[in-house]
Amino acid sequence: MKTKIYLFLALLMVVSACSSNGDDSGTSSSGGNGGNGDNGDGDGDTNSGWLIPVADVKDGGPGKDGIPSIDRPTFINPEDETVLAITDDELVVGYVDRGQAKAIPHYILDWHEVVNDNLDIPGEAITISYCPLTGTAFGWESSSGGMTSSYGVSGLLYNTNLIMYDRNTDSNWSQMRLQCVNGELIGDVPTMVDVLETDWATWKQLYPDTKIISANTGFDRAYGFYPYGNYKEDHDAFLFTPSPMSDLLPNKQRVFAILGENRAKAYTFSPFTGGNAIRDTFNGKNYLVVGNEKAITAFELNGNLSLLTFEYELSDSGGFFKDNEGNIWDVFGKAISGPRIGQQLQTPSKVTSMWFAVAAFYPVPLLQS
C-alpha cells in the first residue's frame, strides 16, 4: 500500500508540473475518436473505433499535451556551457541524422516523452519517443497520411505504455505496438528510424562528435530530477496493471527484445557483459545479436551474410563489431571499413524495454537468458 501511495504522489507531481487538465479515473477522448466509447458488446473487447480493448485504454492524468512534446529541439556541443551536467552512466537515446550523431538524455525524455526533430526539413522529420513507464524508446519518420506531421502525447496509456497522436489527423498511435490504433489512420504503421539506448559514456565513445539536446527547451521543468519516485526499482509499482504479465523475470528488469508480428524474443544483459555477439533464429529468420552490458542491438542475416562470423569489438573509430572478412561495422549495422564498406545490414523491429512491457504486448515471449 505504501508503494502505491508513493507512486501515486510521484505521478501527481508530474501532473502538477505539466498543468494537468484531466483525471486518472478511466479512458479519455484525447485525440482521434477518443477512449470512452462503448464497444457495443459490453465485454471490454475492441470495437470498430479501436484496434485495442477500449477498457484497457486509460487516462494517465496530465491530459492531451499535458506532457508537452519538444517540436524544434536545439542540439549543441556537449562542452557548451548551457548543457545540463550529464554523468557517464546517464542513459541517452542516440540516433544519426544525415551524418550527425545526436543524443537525448532520459532526463529530458522523462519530462517530454516526444521530440519532433527536423520538422522544417521536408522528408527529414524524425520523431523520437520514450515512455518512462515502460522504458521504451523508438524513432520513426514524422509523417501521417502521406504528410509531414509532428506527434504529441495524447495523455492516454495502453498497458502502461505511451499513446501518441499525430497532429495531422488526430489519430492515436500505440508506441509499443508500433501502430495507429484509433482514428482516421487506424491500422497504419510508421516507417522506423533506428535508435540506440545506451549510457552517455558508450555513446560518446561511438560518436565523439555527437551533439546533445539543449536543456533550454522553452519549458520550465526540473531536468535531472526523476519524476516517478522509485518506480523503476519497485517491480510491483504500477499506475495501471498491465496484462498479461510474466514472472520469468522481475517486472522492471531491463531487457533487449526483437519484435515479431505477434511474438517477441527477449535477451537479458548479463550474457553480454564485456561484449558478446551471438547468432540466433526467431520466427524463421537468422539474426546477429551483439552488444555489451550497456547496449544491445540486432540485425537480420540474409544471403551470404549468414556465412560470416561476427565478433563484438567496440572501438574509438565508431566500430561496434567485426567479421572474419575484416569488415568493421558500426552500431547501426553499416560497414565503415573493409571489403563491404558502405553496406547496410537490415534492422528488425527491436527495443530496449522493461520486461513487463514485452510480456504485455507480446504474450508468452521467448527468453534468451
ABEGO torsion letter per residue (X at the ends): XAAAAAAAAAAAAAAAAAGBABBAAEBBABEEAEAABBAGAGAGBBBAABABBAAABBBAGAEBGABBBBABBBBBBAABAABBBBBAABBBBBBBBGGBBBBBBAAAAAAAGBBBBGAABBGABBBBBBBAAAGBBBBBBBBBGGBBBBBBBAGBBBGGBBBBBBAAAGBBBBAAAGBBABEAABGBBBBBBBBBBBBAAAAAAABAABBBBBABAGBBBBBGBBAAEAAAABAABBABBBOBBBAABBAABBBBBBBBAABBBBBBAAAABGEBBBBBBBGGBBBBBBEBAABBBBBBBBEAAAABBBBBBBBAAGBABBBAAGBBBBAAGBBABEAABGBBBBBBBBBBBBAAAAAAABBGBBBBX
